Amino acid sequence: MANELKGKVAIITGGASGIGEATAELFVEEGARIVIADVSDVQGEALAAKLGGNARYLHTDVSQREQVQALVDYAISEFGDLDIMFNNAGISGAYHNRFLDDPLTDIDKVLAVNLAGVMYGSQFAARHMAQQRKGSIINTASIAGIQASYAISAYRASKAGVINFTKAIAIDLGEYGIRANALCPGHILTAMSGFSAPGLTPERARAMEAAMMETWMINQPLARHGKGRDCAEAALWFASDRSLQTTGQALAVDGGISAGDPINLHALLMQTRARFVS
Ligand SMILES: NC(=O)c1ccc[n+]([C@@H]2O[C@H](COP(=O)([O-])OP(=O)(O)OC[C@H]3O[C@@H](n4cnc5c(N)ncnc54)[C@H](O)[C@@H]3O)[C@@H](O)[C@H]2O)c1
């Protein structure tokens, strides 16, 4: 593929690293002009410089309504239009093992970045797109918003909110020719996705990380580690005119983990069975 996004203008929030960074690279490869929005200024500016004249960087904290409005205004003033709004910035919040032990001190921040930030970006972009009667809004949710499990309950709530919000605006904005879809990554190797615990020696931390990854892979049908580029490819499809008939959808990019039982009970049963059957 090449030039799938020729002539299109995109904003990518959380674009300085991980999934956003991979998407920034792919969108520019495909001919888009982009604004990378993030709070990691050094990384964001370096990426924009690397990508050349079709990329800009703007410091934007997506939890701040007026900064998101300024971001949309900036993209339109720099590039004359806005076709694609990728609301991708997100934070995981503190990782606590079980709900009873979770101090719930980060609810406001997690909801402000992950959910309110998506809502601001969607609305400000849609107000411009409605005048043009075209546009694609892509909101990063998570498989944590599709299926429930242990821990990070605020994060799960924020991502479930992103999915339902995206479906709601898809219905609301359809008459203006604006599409809205959610991207639901599974485990993707980025800065956010590492497993850590306080007080471990580097060697023990590496061993724990490897063991956690192995456990994850037991439960994932495709035993392959997801990469930012995998999500970028899905974002490209939502952004391009190849998906003109698709709106209100939540697409998991997760190696199949959300296709069925998240604990993979059947696999565990088979392991138990194997202890008895030679
Ligand atoms: N990596 C995974 O396994 C995974 C799984 C499911 C969902 N996600 C989601 O994917 C999205 C991207 O995450 P990632 O894995 O690339 O992580 P990442 O940490 O590499 O990237 C997230 C980016 O968002 C930026 N950011 C954080 N707070 C911000 C704010 N207030 N305003 C603007 N930018 C802000 C960070 O500086 C960073 O550059 C997030 O929404 C995350 O919840 C990731």
The ligand as an ORCA input file, in Angstrom:
! r2SCAN-3c Opt
* xyz 0 1
  N       0.031     -1.262     24.995
  C      -1.014     -1.990     25.291
  O      -0.876     -3.184     25.587
  C      -2.387     -1.383     25.264
  C      -3.487     -2.236     25.461
  C      -4.760     -1.718     25.421
  C      -4.954     -0.362     25.188
  N      -3.881      0.460     25.022
  C      -4.158      1.873     24.794
  O      -3.409      2.332     23.693
  C      -3.187      3.745     23.823
  C      -1.725      4.041     23.557
  O      -0.941      3.421     24.556
  P       0.516      2.817     24.286
  O       0.476      1.396     24.606
  O       1.000      3.262     22.979
  O       1.320      3.486     25.501
  P       2.481      4.552     25.525
  O       2.665      4.856     26.971
  O       3.633      4.107     24.719
  O       1.835      5.817     24.789
  C       0.873      6.634     25.395
  C       1.171      8.066     25.034
  O       0.137      8.902     25.582
  C       0.763     10.052     26.110
  N      -0.089     10.682     27.112
  C      -0.293     10.283     28.394
  N      -1.105     11.168     29.015
  C      -1.417     12.121     28.109
  C      -2.207     13.293     28.152
  N      -2.852     13.667     29.279
  N      -2.317     14.034     27.029
  C      -1.656     13.673     25.893
  N      -0.884     12.586     25.793
  C      -0.765     11.819     26.887
  C       2.075      9.542     26.677
  O       3.011     10.608     26.874
  C       2.509      8.561     25.616
  O       3.283      9.171     24.606
  C      -3.664      4.106     25.226
  O      -4.956      4.691     25.133
  C      -3.752      2.778     25.933
  O      -4.688      2.777     26.982
  C      -2.603     -0.022     25.055
*
